Amino acid sequence: MATIAFQGKPVHTSGELPAVGSKAPDFSLVSGKLMEVSLATYAGKRKVLHIVPSLDTPTCAISTRKFNHKAANLPNTVVLAISADLPFAQCRFCESEGLKNVIPLSTFRSGFAVDYGVKLVDSILAGLMARAVVILDENDTVIYSQLVDELAHEPDYESALAILKDKS
């Protein structure tokens, strides 16, 4: 269990993020076409798991836009925007924002939040996910992880993207 903050008050997660150097847990997430996707769907690619509570909040929307822009030119890399939003809402958000470089995926029908240790277990946001970034190499090994300490804060884009540039 990890402790972060929401508006300055402690909030707890269901576990810990996968450790750097470990093999990432497989997942089953739902795409905008209501298809199940897993790590194998993106085999051979580097994966940025941009984990957010909901794309329908200001900080989540901002960070998704920024990852869309900043990761656009990274070779052999996909950015997966993972939230508890329904796939229809995720697609609508990405279409209305013109986001072409992130792939929205829903935890709808999924144990992802628990498997990755990001499920919020208390506060008014219990059941949603903490904000985090987990980056996997082409072999699904974790090469970077950040659990954002305050839910209302954005992730550290520069550190995350530096890992990807170093590995290019």
Salt bridges, closest charged atoms under 4 A:
GLU36 OE2 - ARG109 NH2 3.01
GLU97 OE1 - ARG65 NE 2.64
ASP122 OD2 - HIS12 ND1 2.61
ASP140 OD1 - LYS47 NZ 2.93
ASP149 OD1 - HIS153 ND1 3.73
GLU154 OE1 - LYS66 NZ 2.96
GLU158 OE2 - LYS70 NZ 3.53
